[in-house]
Amino acid sequence: VPNIFTPNDDFRNDVWSVKTTDIEVFVINLRDRNGKIVYTSNDKEFTWDGTDMSGVKVEAGEYYYVIVSERGSNGEKLVTQGSVTVKY
């Protein structure tokens, strides 16, 4: 999982995504430092462009994610947590 990206429209590192394999169920929530959800998705092929759910660019800084997923081959449930830095 990448830990930094720069959504500044220079066509380099403008989106953040997580690559998955053998995942049947996928849910990601991104929160700001105050715990407010700024982005959520259940699309395994999601990309985040640094905007909130209203389409407004978030402030530069650190955001925290929780990914809850389930493997397709054996149903194993996985929880992945971490942070990503938005830098302009």
Backbone torsions as a table, in degrees:
resi	resn	phi	psi	omega
1	VAL	NA	120.9	178.1
2	PRO	-62.3	150.6	-176.8
3	ASN	-113.5	4.2	177.8
4	ILE	-155.3	147.1	170.5
5	PHE	-154.1	163.3	-172.4
6	THR	-127.4	84.5	-177.8
7	PRO	-77.8	62.6	-176.1
8	ASN	-108.6	16.9	174.7
9	ASP	63.1	29.9	176.0
10	ASP	-97.4	7.7	178.9
11	PHE	68.9	15.3	175.5
12	ARG	-128.8	120.4	175.4
13	ASN	58.3	37.1	-175.3
14	ASP	-84.1	-14.9	178.6
15	VAL	-130.0	157.4	179.2
16	TRP	-118.1	135.1	178.9
17	SER	-149.0	166.3	178.1
18	VAL	-122.0	127.8	178.6
19	LYS	-87.6	135.4	-178.7
20	THR	-127.4	155.6	170.9
21	THR	-140.0	143.3	177.7
22	ASP	57.0	36.8	178.8
23	ILE	-109.5	126.7	179.7
24	GLU	-96.1	-42.1	180.0
25	VAL	-117.3	137.2	-177.3
26	PHE	-149.0	126.1	175.2
27	VAL	-138.6	130.2	177.0
28	ILE	-125.9	138.1	172.7
29	ASN	-125.2	132.3	175.0
30	LEU	-113.4	131.4	-177.8
31	ARG	-122.7	150.4	174.2
32	ASP	-82.1	-178.3	-175.7
33	ARG	-66.8	-15.6	177.3
34	ASN	-92.3	-0.5	178.5
35	GLY	91.0	0.6	179.8
36	LYS	-76.5	131.0	176.8
37	ILE	-69.6	123.1	178.2
38	VAL	-104.4	-20.0	-178.3
39	TYR	-156.1	141.4	175.5
40	THR	-146.0	149.1	179.6
41	SER	-157.9	152.1	171.3
42	ASN	-120.2	17.7	179.8
43	ASP	-91.8	117.5	179.7
44	LYS	-61.2	-21.7	-178.6
45	GLU	-103.2	23.4	-174.4
46	PHE	-63.9	156.0	165.9
47	THR	-136.3	145.4	178.0
48	TRP	-112.8	126.2	-177.5
49	ASP	-100.1	13.5	178.1
50	GLY	83.5	17.3	176.2
51	THR	-109.9	155.9	176.6
52	ASP	-81.6	-174.7	-176.4
53	MET	-66.7	-14.3	177.3
54	SER	-94.3	-2.6	-179.2
55	GLY	88.6	8.7	179.6
56	VAL	-93.1	133.7	179.6
57	LYS	-60.6	134.7	177.1
58	VAL	-77.6	162.8	176.7
59	GLU	-70.9	153.8	172.8
60	ALA	-61.3	145.8	178.8
61	GLY	147.2	-169.3	-176.6
62	GLU	-96.7	136.3	178.0
63	TYR	-125.3	148.1	-173.5
64	TYR	-113.3	134.0	-178.5
65	TYR	-118.7	151.0	169.4
66	VAL	-130.5	124.9	177.1
67	ILE	-113.9	124.5	174.1
68	VAL	-111.9	123.9	-177.0
69	SER	-140.8	169.0	179.2
70	GLU	-140.7	129.8	179.4
71	ARG	-68.2	143.5	178.6
72	GLY	-76.9	-32.4	-173.7
73	SER	-76.2	-33.8	-176.1
74	ASN	-135.8	1.8	177.5
75	GLY	76.0	7.3	-180.0
76	GLU	-60.9	130.9	178.5
77	LYS	-90.4	136.8	-178.4
78	LEU	-127.0	141.9	173.2
79	VAL	-126.8	122.7	-179.8
80	THR	-120.7	130.9	180.0
81	GLN	-128.5	152.9	178.0
82	GLY	177.0	-163.8	179.8
83	SER	-137.2	157.0	176.4
84	VAL	-136.0	138.8	179.5
85	THR	-101.8	130.1	174.2
86	VAL	-97.1	123.7	-177.5
87	LYS	-131.2	129.0	-179.3
88	TYR	-102.3	NA	NA
